[in-house]
């Protein structure tokens, strides 16, 4: 009953091809947007900002990026951390060179720079596939981190090797730096995620997205219907890296404020968690990118609340348990629902079409 | 060699001339000195026992294999380097012996990939998705819906093709090739593994495509009754060599062909 699609007729191909073909989805999305823009900013405090909402938005952005490359174009990548580091350091360098530049432009420029780096490291994908490509991208991860450690120019010759953000404003309100109010950083990330999320969805449902999926599913057949493999794969690397670069830029400028490359963009800190996000959320699903990011961000908080506050374990023990449970869930998930949370949602939707009167 | 060049050739004239094509993989000779011509608008069949080099021939025609020697004259022009992308651009579409569909995508999306070469908007426009992009999508959707109507695929429009039965997958693959609006359609065993009804349906689709869209069809098929019924001319290959060419009635009487298929009495 809730998801009843009876009576919703589409009379043009445009409306049939819209992002939310069902009126229920459209309403749900609009309500969510109203809450996100009109309710949350008034109640957000720094705990919600730093622990939940900002990481969720930034990881969503990274997950969208990786999903474009891995979920839609089928090129497995373990270099997410490296590409996020490129975004972060690009932001830092642009900030030092152009002190007057608007933060929005800085973030977008960092994305563009990362896109070019992505193209460079995407070149091997023409020759190698699958696990071998994963190893090649792993090399890029280690190389990039090493580079940012070894060449002092990138961190402006600071003694600690740390990079620190300076304060930047949008419409007179600080969005980066220590004085940025929670609602400002939140809205800044939210707007970027929504705009770029729609852009990604639009690309996926038009020509370029279908080329990516064609390459993913059967590259030989794709070539024969006229999809150029090199160009298509590189475009996926470029656009994916653009999103990941922006995620890295936000991670540095808005979220952490100051960071050290090895610690923050390590493979265990970024690359694997983001890969888990898209696997748990659902490969090749936009909704999956968000669900996966929410799952990975919320799970540790939830587990900590339950184990430390409810059961009364010590923080250290809880941390150990957390990692164990995390790994266990991952395995269980892969066995029970390899297509991720997005598939669970579509199954639920299927049930809701008739619920509560199935027959 | 361009699409317009093929289009300018009158029906009944040669559109592909295969001249002394040889193809070898190391020491294995897949094709030896094969020559034949395909005329525009006809249904042309390539037959032969297993391993005769039929699929290799199709792969040479659409640029997937590079012939070791020989020339392919295409729409009156000897062609040099050929890659599949150019073949697609010059109006050659094909289907595969083992279905090569995009399994994760729906039937509709699979057919829409056939329109990729005709979509011109760049990715930034696609990301913004307004006016021109929307119009272009709708235009190509309309073309694809015609193919869906033609092949009776309405009911499975949204189904991921990976979950479809074999016969339907074959039909979707034909649909994807037809969505390209090809001048020349290469079909590699379109009826393999089908029952009689499915074969009849498929033959009907192939003949209608040939008749209504004036598509030149080159097909490989093992079912002789189908081949003899629907093709205008036939070439027979055996061990990579051409052993016969002509109308179905001539092929049926050809001594070399009968020997190749049935063996020779000592």
Interface residues (C-beta under 8 A of the other chain):
Chain A: X12 X13 X14 X16 X17 X199 X200 X202 X203 X205 X206 X207 X208 X209 X210 X211 X213 X214 X216 X217 X218 X220 X221 X222 X223 X224 X225 X226 X227 X228 X235 X239 X284
Chain B: X62 X64 X83 X84 X85 X87 X88 X89 X93 X94 X96 X100 X101 X102 X103 X104 X105 X109 X112 X113 X114 X116 X117 X119 X121 X123 X126 X127 X128 X129 X133 X134 X137 X138 X141 X142 X145 X176 X180
